[in-house]
Amino acid sequence: MPDIHIERPHKLGLKKARDVAWQWAEEAEQKLAMECTVEEGDDEDLVHFVRSGVKGTLRVTGEVFALDAKLGLLLGAFRGQIEAEIEKNLDEILAKAKPGKGGLKTVAKSAGKAAPDKRR
């Protein structure tokens, strides 16, 4: 069971939700020193993130963002603060996003086996 579980429904559609997920991943890499990889699928994308003391996945569909994270022993003591910061960050990004056409270049299409790629 994850230490942190956050879900946010939205009405962006998958293409625009991908934009938001990429933005979230880029900010996580820059501000939190996370290493993020993205698997794009037909119906959902998975953003895997990891750094010392935390690892997890952001599942992105046309209707919901669902983040699950497992914290290490040291970061577990700050679970409440970490969860609040993730919620704030995701809510801010979603507030700026508007439903409609969007989309990014496909980095990795999952067709059977997933092939995670880094976006840099």
C-alpha positions in Angstrom: 0.0 0.0 0.0 1.4 3.4 -0.9 2.2 6.0 1.8 0.7 8.7 -0.4 -2.3 8.3 -2.7 -3.7 11.4 -4.4 -6.5 11.4 -7.1 -7.6 14.4 -9.0 -10.5 14.1 -11.5 -10.4 16.4 -14.5 -12.1 17.1 -17.9 -9.0 17.7 -19.9 -9.0 14.6 -22.1 -5.9 12.5 -22.6 -3.9 14.7 -24.9 -4.1 17.8 -22.6 -3.6 15.6 -19.5 -0.4 14.5 -21.1 0.8 18.1 -21.3 0.0 18.5 -17.6 1.8 15.3 -16.7 4.9 16.3 -18.7 4.9 19.7 -16.9 4.5 17.9 -13.5 7.4 15.6 -14.4 9.7 18.4 -15.5 9.0 20.3 -12.3 9.6 17.2 -10.2 13.0 16.7 -12.0 14.0 20.4 -11.6 12.8 21.2 -8.2 12.9 17.9 -6.4 15.8 16.1 -8.1 13.4 13.3 -9.2 14.2 11.0 -12.1 11.1 10.7 -14.2 10.2 8.3 -17.0 7.0 8.3 -19.0 5.2 5.4 -20.7 2.5 6.5 -23.1 -0.3 4.2 -23.8 -3.5 4.3 -25.8 -5.8 5.0 -22.8 -3.4 6.0 -20.1 0.1 7.1 -19.4 2.3 6.3 -16.5 4.9 8.7 -15.1 7.4 6.8 -12.9 9.4 8.9 -10.5 12.2 8.0 -8.2 14.9 9.6 -6.0 16.6 8.7 -2.8 13.8 8.0 -0.3 10.8 8.0 -2.6 9.5 6.2 -5.6 6.1 6.1 -7.2 3.8 6.5 -10.2 1.5 9.1 -11.6 -1.3 7.4 -13.7 -2.8 9.8 -16.2 -6.0 9.2 -18.1 -8.5 11.4 -19.9 -10.5 11.7 -16.7 -8.1 11.4 -13.7 -4.6 11.8 -12.3 -3.8 9.2 -9.7 -0.5 9.5 -7.8 0.9 6.7 -5.6 4.2 7.2 -3.8 6.2 5.0 -1.3 8.4 6.9 1.1 11.5 5.7 2.6 12.1 5.6 6.4 13.6 9.1 6.7 11.0 10.9 4.4 8.2 8.9 6.0 8.4 11.3 9.0 7.5 14.1 6.7 4.6 12.4 5.0 2.0 15.1 5.7 4.2 17.9 4.5 5.2 16.0 1.3 1.7 15.0 0.5 0.5 18.6 1.0 3.2 19.9 -1.3 2.4 17.4 -4.0 -1.3 18.2 -3.8 -0.6 21.9 -4.0 1.7 21.5 -7.0 -0.7 19.2 -8.9 -3.7 21.4 -8.1 -1.8 24.5 -9.4 -0.9 22.8 -12.6 -4.4 21.5 -13.2 -5.9 25.0 -12.4 -3.7 26.5 -15.3 -4.7 23.8 -17.7 -7.8 24.2 -19.9 -9.8 21.5 -21.5 -9.3 21.2 -25.2 -6.7 20.2 -27.8 -3.2 19.7 -26.6 -0.7 17.0 -26.9 2.9 16.3 -27.0 5.1 14.2 -29.3 4.8 10.5 -28.4 8.0 9.5 -26.6 7.1 5.9 -25.8 4.0 4.0 -27.0 3.2 1.0 -25.0 2.2 -1.9 -27.2 2.5 -5.0 -25.2 5.8 -4.2 -23.4 6.3 -0.8 -22.1 9.4 1.1 -23.2 10.0 3.9 -20.8 11.9 6.9 -22.1 13.4 10.0 -20.5 12.3 13.4 -21.7 15.1 15.9 -21.4 
